[in-house]
């Protein structure tokens, strides 16, 4: 895996690694903020003379441990995801047959709450690798890797999905 200071030759891979790092940093910061909140509240609660297992202290301790564990797991997941994408776009690029993104608008009762975008990389063995990114990042990544993957299909359509389900090789150009 390339470290933050090293140059990556594939511009699409550089964008992907940037998004993976951004996702890792965001998730780690959120979990550490939760850990600090649980730890602070637990410390305040333990200053009151009660038994440890009274008044939800065990739940606060469990929340603290879970948040710290999630932050650590996020670091490990980042390394694995970055390695997966680096291998996919460098040594296994010929196995990649289809790339598209899916945007979902979450609108309960017609009120826009948020939007999620997932970038899918489908391989010739019916497996996939996914990346959460913004729509702009997804488009930029697809445009950057398009030239390095002339054999792959880009964009979603029902026809492409049916071809992929029948035989992934049908999506090769």
N, C-alpha and C positions, 0 to 999 in steps of 0.2 A: 504494500500500500504506500502511496506517496504521502509524505508528511506535508504540513501546511506550507512550508517554505520551498518545496521542490516544485519545478515546473512539470506540467503534464502536457504531453505533445498533442493529444486529442482535445480540441476546444469543447466538444460535447462532454467528454469525461470531466474536464475541469469544471464545467457548469454543474454537472451532476454531483461531484464531490463538494462543491460549494453549497448546494442545496442540502446534501446529507449533513454537512457540518452545521448549517443553520438549524435544521431540525433537531440535531443532537443538542446544540446549545440551548435552544428554546425549551426542550423537554427537561434538560438538566436544571436550568434555572427555575422552572416551575416546581420541580420536585424539591429542590433545595429550599425554596421559599416556604413550601409546605412543611419541610422538616424543621426550619427555624421557627415557624408558627407553633407547630406541635411541641417542640422542645421548650420554647419560651412559656407556653401555657402550662405544660407539664411541670416545669420548674416552679412556676408560681403556685400551682396546685399542691406540690409537694412541700412548699413552705408552710402550708396550713397543716396543723397536726391531725392527720387522718392516716389510716392504713393505705398502703400503696394500691391495693385492689379496690378501694372504695371510690365512688364518684367518677368513674370513667378514666381513672389514671392509666389503667392497663390499656385501654383503647388509644389513649394519647401516645403511650409508649410504643404500641404497635404501629400507629400512624407514623411516628418518627422513624422507626426502624424500616418500615415499608418505603417511605420517601427516600431515605438514604440508599436503600438497596436498589430502588428504581433508578436513582441517579447513577449508581455504579453499573447497572445493567445497560443503561442507555449508552455509556461509554463503550462497553463491549459490543453492543449491537451496531454502533456507529462503525467500529473497525470492521466487523463482518460485512456490513452493507457496502462500505467503501471497497472492500476487497472483491465482493461479488460484482459490483459494477465495473471495476478495473479489469477483472478477468473477462467479463461479458463483452466489453468493448475492445479489448486488445487481443486476447487469445481465442475467444469463442465467438467472435463477431459473425462468422459464417453460420452459426446456429440460430441467430436472431432473425426471425421472419416477419414480425409484425410489431409496430410501435404506434400507440395512440394514447390520448388522455381522455379521462372521463371527468366532467364537471358536474357536481351535484349542488343545487341550491336548496338549502333547508329553509322551508317557508311554512311553518305551522299557521294555519288559518290565513294564509296569504301574506303574512308578515315576514319579510326577509330577515332571517336570523344570522346566517353565515353561509359561506360557500366553501366546498372542499373540492380539490382537484387532485386526481391520482393519475400518474403516468405509468402505463403498462408496457412492459417489454416481454413479448411472447416468444418462446423458443420452439425449435422444431420437435421437441419431445413432449409437447403439451404442458410445459411448466412455464412459469412467468416470474418476473422480478418486478416489484412495484416501488414507486417513489411518490411520496406526498410532496407536492410543490404547488405554487400558485399557477394560475393559468398562463401568465406571462412567462414564468420560468419554464413551464412545460413546452410552450411554443418555441422559446429560445433553444431549449435542449433538442427538440425535434429538428429544428432547422440546422443546428450545429452538427448533429450526427447524420443527417440525411446524406451528405456527400460521402461519408465514410462507410455507409451501408447501402450501396446501390441495389443490392439484391432484396432488401426488405421492403415491405409494404408499410405505408404510413397513413394514419387516420382510421377512424372507425366507420364501418358501414355494416349493415345486416348481412350483406353478401359476403364481405370479408370474414365475418364471424362464422358463417356457414361453411365457407371454404376451409377455414382453420379447423373447425370441428371435424370435417371430413378428412382432411390431410393437410397438415401445416405446410408441406412442400408446395401446395397449390398457390400459396401467397408469395413465393419467390418470383422475382421479376427477372 
